[in-house]
Amino acid sequence: MNLHEYQSKKIFADYGIPVPAGHVASSADEAAAAAEKLGGPVWVVKAQVHAGGRGKAGGVKVVRDVAAVREAASSLIGQRLVTKQTGAEGLPIGKVYVESGSAIAREIYLSLTLDRDKGRIAVVASAAGGMDIEEVAEKEPEKILSVAIHPAVGLEAYQARELAFGLGFTGKQVGEFTAILKALYKLYIEQDASLVEVNPLIVTDAGNLVALDAKIGIDSNALFRHPDLAALRDVSQEDAI
């Protein structure tokens, strides 16, 4: 079962993972109110659908005044977004997420998923964040970093540091990355996730690490243990068949 970005970011924040301030909205008026509450001068209006590639498909709009926030939300809510992952029919947009704009210096890809061949959780990272990771793996596989986590030991500090150095982090960023990765691993285990993805994890102009996007997939077989997560299910995003 997949979660929306705004739901995933709430869980990220609960685990101490830094995310930009934002509010979900079901109408243009709610979006404008969210922007006013956040304060300016830049906002990002994001269509909430269970698919990647939203930016390239027109589902992410950067705006610079409240009227433009309202207009962007109005143009998205009630429409269907077609991305490379949805097929030609697209997915319905029932909500948008209005988020404070971020000053981006670098973009990193980071995810935790199950490596079924090894029977272990794998951390996958790349300095080519913000791009389709499949495309990076195909054209520039040397940019993909990966470590497997032993189930009896868990994520080890040296693994996090090796990834941090491989991604070009230095100084306090190594510690920030390690803390974020440890929190993501804790989330993955405790919430019975099948996928946790951050694309991108950004380095701001001030040098801080922030999860600019968030995607969480929950193992449906474990939902009986998580009624709170089961309540977040959005059947409009699922194929009825």
N, C-alpha and C positions, 0 to 999 in steps of 0.2 A: 504494500500500500504506500503510495507516494504522498508526500505532504507538499503544500504550497510553500513558496518562498517566505511569506510572512509568518507562517506557522513554524517553519524551520528556524527562522531567525529568532523567534521567541524562545525556542529550545536552546539555540546557541547562546543567547544572552543568559539563560538560566544556568548554563555551564561556565559562564565567565568568559565566553569568546566574544571579542569586541566586534560589534556590528554598528552601522550607521543608524541614527534615529529615524524612525519611520512609523507610519500608521496605515492600516488597511482601510479601503473605502469601497462602498457598493454603489455610489452614485457620484455625479460630478460635483454636487454640493458638498458631499462628505469629503471629497478629495480636496476641494478648495479650503474647507475648514481645517483639514489636516495640514495643509501647507502653511496656513496662517499660524497654526499651533506650533509648527516646527520652526518657523522663521526662515528668512531667505539667506542669501539672494538666489540660490540655485536649488532646484528640486529635480528629482527623477521620478517619473510616473511609469510604473512597471505593470504590465498585464500579468495576472496571476493564472497561469495555466501549467499543467504538468508536462512541460516540454522544454528542452534546451533550444538555443538559437533564437531566443525572443528578440534580441537586439537587431539581428540581421533581418528579421521578419517585420520590423516596425512596431514591436510590442514594448519597446523601452524608449521613452521620450524624455530628453533633457530640456527643461524649461526654466525661464528666468523671471516670471511674475505669476501671481495667483490666478489671473485670468487665463493664462496659458496652461496652468495646471488643470483648471476646470475644463478647458477646451480639449486637452489631451485625454483626460479621463472620459469625457463625453464621446470622444472618437473611438475609444477602446471598449468600454463597458457595453455589453450586449452584442458585440461582434464575435466573429470566430477568427482565431489566429492560426495561420498556416505556417509551420516551420518545417525544417528538414526532418524533424522527428515525428510530426503529426500525420503526415499524409495529406492528400489533397483536400480532405474534408475539414481539416483543422480542428481546433478545440474551442469551446465557448469561453468567453471572458466574462465572468460574473463579478469579479472584483479587481481593483488595482491597488498597488502598494505605492504610497507616496513617501519618498525618502529624501533626506537631506543630501545635497550634492557633496561629492568627495573630491579632494585634490589628489589625483593619482600620479605617482611617480613610476611605479612598476606594477605588473600584474603577474601573479603566480597561480598555477593550477595545483590543487591539493584534494585528494580523496582517499577514503578508506572503503575497501570493498572486500568481498570474499574471493580469494584465489582458490577455486574449486580443485584445481590440479594438485595444489600443495595442501589443501585442507586448512589454510591459515588466512587470517586477515592480512591484507596487503595494503601498504601505504603507497600511493602513486603520486608523484609530484613532478612538476615541470616549470621551468622559468618562462615557458611560452604560455602563460595564463591568458584567459580571455578569448582563446581560440578553440576550435573544435579539437578536443584531445585526440580523437581518432585520426584527424588529418595530420597532427603533429607526429603521432606514432607511425604513420605511414611514410611521411616525407622526411622527418627528422627524428628517427627513433633514439638517437644519442641524447636528445633533450629530455627523455623520459627517465626519471629516477624511481626506483621501487625498492621497498624492503618488506620482508615477510615477518610477521610478529608471532613468536612462539606462544601457543596458548597457555602453557604452564608458567611462563615468565612475564608475559605482557610486553607492552612497549617499553623498550629500554632507552635510557637517556642518551647513550652513545648513538643509537639509531637516529634519534631526533636531531642530534648535533651533526651527524654525517649528512643528513638531508639538508639541514640548514646551510652548511658550508657548500654543498653541491648546488644550492639555489642562489648562492652569492650573498648570503646574509653575513653581516659582520657586527661586532660589538653587541649592544643591547638587543638587536634584532634576533640574534641567536637564541637568547633567553625567551623573547616574546614568541618566537616560532615554536620552541619546545613546549611552552605552556599551552599554546593553542592546540598543538598536535596531541598532547596528553589529554586535554579536555575533549577533543574530538574522539579519541579512542575510548575514553570513559563513557561518553555519550553513546557511542556505537554499541558497547557491551551492555550498558544498563537499559537502553531502549530497544534492544534486539533489532538493531538496524541491519539492513542488507547493503545499504549504500549511504555514505555521507560524503558530500562533494561541495567544495568551495571553488567556484570559478567565475571571477577571480578572487584570490586572496591578494589584497593590494598593499603596497607600501605607499603611504601618504607622503606628501611633500615634506611633512615634519618628520618622516622616518619611522612612523608607527605602522604596525600591521593591523589590518581590518578586513573582516570577511564581508566583501561587497555583495556576494551572492551566497545562497545557501540552498542545498538540496538534500533532503533526507528521504530514504526509502526504508520502510519498516517490513520485516519479515512477517507476512500475513499469518503464518502459522503460530506466531507468538502474540497475536493481538489479544488473546484471552487473558494475557498477563497485563495488558495495558489498555484498560477501558477508556482512559483519558485520550490516548492516541487514536483509538478506534472511532471516537466521537468526532475526530477531525477529518474523517473520510469525506471526499467530495466525489459522489458518484457521477456527476456531470462530466468529469474528466476521464471516465472509464468507458471502455467498450462494453456494452450490455451483453454481448455474446460471451 
